């Protein structure tokens, strides 16, 4: 049994204020869980030819922002935000990377959108759960807040394979083939 096969997971986390553009943890998690056949929605590698966000687009936005051309930044961010929020809307669940040392505006908007839609939002707190933002402690089930990637991966594998799970009112697995 693999409950997560063909589910869509949106990889949520900071991109514009982290050195690697947020690619490192996303690539690692996709490789770590490759055997689960999850359909990854990755904002670093969007499945659409608009709203592309890469090192060059971040560099250009920074140059224009520093020169006071805020309209350029707004116009560039509009399709990025639209595509990313659409990926949140169509995903089934969301691994989220939160580093409290990085201001991550989009990460919180995406996380709370997924949470409002009652999706499983699994938050990895870089500094550990003890440093989780207080608001998030009430917004998400505590069972969905993790100190380490290893703990999150273990939980995801539990959801995928174990006979008995506590869905916490979040996990829903539809039978797309129909029931007899």
MODARA-V326661 format. One line per field, one symbol per residue. phi: phi as a letter, one per 40 degrees, with the letter a starting at -180 (. if undefined). psi: psi as a letter, one per 40 degrees, with the letter a starting at -180 (. if undefined). burial: # if it has 16 or more other ideal C-beta (glycine too) atoms within 10 Angstrom, else .. A space follows every 50 residues. Layout:
phi=???
psi=???
burial=???
This chain:
phi=.accdgcbbccbidbcbbdcggcdccccccccbdccfcccbbccaccaca gcbbdcccccccdccccgcccdcccccdccccccccccccccaacbbbbc cbcbdcdccccccccccgccbbbccdchddbcdddccccbddcbbbcbcd cccdcccdccbccbbccfgbcbbccccgbc
psi=hgdeheihhhhhiidefideeeddddddddddedeefihhhheegififi fhhaddddddddddddeegddddddddddddddddddddeidihhhhhhe ehhgddddddddddddefihhhhhhdeiddehhddddddihdeehididd dddddddddddidhihefedhhhigeeii.
burial=...#..##########.#..###.##..##..#..#.#.#####.#.... ###...#...#..#...........##..##.###.##..#########. .#.#.###.######...########..#..#...#..##...####.#. .##.###.##.........##.........
